[in-house]
Amino acid sequence: MATVPGVLLNNGVTIPQLGFGTFQVPPEQTAEVVGEALAIGYRHLDTAQMYGNEAGVGQAVADSGLDRSEVFVTSKLNNGFHSHDAAISAFDASLAALGFDYLDLFLIHWPLPARDQYVQAWLALEELYAQGRVRAIGVSNFHQQHLRRIVAEGSLVPAVNQIEVHPYLVQDDLRALDTELGIATEAWSPIARGRVLADPVVAGIAEDLDRSTAQVVLRWAIQRGDIVFPKSMNPARMRENFQLFDFALSEAQMVAITALDRGQRMGPDPDEFNVVAS
Ligand code: NDP
């Protein structure tokens, strides 16, 4: 079984650099799909209140026979729960759905700048962290100005910033600020939901290395130091995405993939996104 390296977060907690994403895994199939991921060797699971599948993730961990401490689990605060009390209750609901008594990482899912409550949400997460109910706290989809604001107004620097990153949206400016502030970057939609897999440059490198295009793109993210958690419901692809540590891209191959950047988002722009749960 491949050994997944750990990334040391700014509070001393280590997170596996490769995990398994669960966005759009239907709730009724989640326990089975995540169970398969754990059997393959994934030890880092990424879910969110918004995905509606936390219960299945918790079920899979319970059914796996693994000790809770062997699996790193992230969840995220749903939009619409940014006020202090709503954030605390939402965290309680996440833990209950997962069936856990602590979470490894809890993130503010989106900044929703039009609502201007993310600082309040951050202070609530700081409280949960101080109480030892979560091992690390962080943010997702935060741009430079959102990060600078919580760093100025809060007491803790987020452990991670989970943002959209793939070869068509390399995000080097935002990643550089993360690094400057001591924040680890997590790259969501690392294979752009499949859309970079037919790219001729990626396909050429994959052919040269005798690897799949998905493996090449995920390996590029790993070599840049980002934390990734590709999602797949197909066991063969889940296994393929886990085999990233027995080959490497050359510097020239890394540069060629980074040069594919075209500023293309698969998801919404965090400056504008303002959809909340009802
Ligand atoms: P990914 O970039 O991981 O792509 C997933 C898609 O690619 C699926 O359709 C999957 O299909 C397909 N796929 C996976 N592996 C392969 C492969 N080896 N070859 C060909 N196709 C493949 O997209 P996601 O949007 O799911 O991002 C990953 C994770 O990031 C999410 O699951 C979630 O945990 C997180 N995320 C966080 C967001 C945030 O706002 N914080 C937003 C979006 C995602 P199939 O299942 O059929 O294999």
Residues whose N, C-alpha, C, O or C-beta is under 5 A from the ligand:
A	BS01	NDP	G21 T22 F23 D46 H109 S140 Q162 W188 S189 P190 I191 A192 R193 G194 A214 F229 P230 K231 S232 M233 N234 R237 E240
